Amino acid sequence: MTDVPFGVLLSGGLDSSLVASITSRYLATTKAAEQWGSKLHSFCVGLEGSPDLKAGKEVADYLGTVHHEFTFTVQ
């Protein structure tokens, strides 16, 4: 139960992909979906062109999440 919108950190690895998949499927049946929408938000952070960003995007597309990417530089 939550009073605020929530999301998952999605690196595209096995662990985060499973958590995102289970959460995405479960979300549709909750009261939170009525308040915040039935689409899960996923987030991925990494250097531009990193494998995590690519893999996270692929998993997000497959699951149909609202995906947000944040890139940073070494500087």
C-alpha positions in Angstrom: 0.0 0.0 0.0 1.3 3.4 -0.9 0.1 7.0 -0.9 2.6 8.1 -3.5 3.6 6.9 -7.0 6.4 4.5 -7.1 8.7 2.7 -9.6 11.6 0.3 -9.9 15.2 0.6 -10.7 15.8 -1.5 -13.8 19.4 -2.3 -14.9 18.3 -5.0 -17.3 20.0 -7.7 -15.2 18.1 -10.8 -14.0 17.3 -9.6 -10.5 15.9 -6.2 -11.5 14.1 -7.6 -14.5 12.3 -10.2 -12.3 11.3 -7.6 -9.7 10.0 -5.3 -12.5 8.1 -8.1 -14.1 6.4 -9.2 -10.9 5.6 -5.7 -9.8 4.2 -4.7 -13.3 1.8 -7.7 -13.3 0.8 -7.2 -9.7 0.3 -3.5 -10.0 -2.7 -3.9 -12.3 -4.7 -5.5 -9.6 -4.1 -3.0 -6.8 -5.8 0.2 -5.5 -2.6 2.0 -6.3 -3.3 1.4 -10.0 -6.6 3.2 -9.6 -4.8 6.2 -8.1 -1.6 6.4 -10.1 -2.3 4.4 -13.3 -1.7 0.8 -14.1 1.6 1.3 -15.9 4.7 0.8 -13.8 7.5 3.4 -14.0 11.0 2.1 -14.5 14.3 4.0 -14.1 17.8 3.3 -15.3 21.0 5.2 -14.6 24.3 4.9 -16.4 27.0 6.4 -18.6 25.8 7.2 -22.1 26.0 4.1 -24.3 26.4 1.8 -21.3 25.1 -1.8 -21.4 22.8 -1.2 -18.5 21.0 1.5 -20.3 20.5 -0.7 -23.4 19.5 -3.8 -21.4 17.2 -1.7 -19.2 15.4 -0.2 -22.2 14.9 -3.6 -23.8 13.3 -5.0 -20.7 11.2 -1.9 -20.2 9.9 -2.2 -23.8 9.1 -5.9 -23.3 7.2 -5.2 -20.0 5.5 -2.1 -21.3 6.7 0.1 -18.5 6.9 3.9 -18.6 10.7 4.1 -18.8 13.0 6.9 -17.6 16.7 7.0 -18.4 19.3 9.2 -16.6 22.7 9.5 -18.1 25.8 11.0 -16.5 29.4 11.6 -17.4 32.6 10.9 -15.6 33.0 14.6 -15.0 
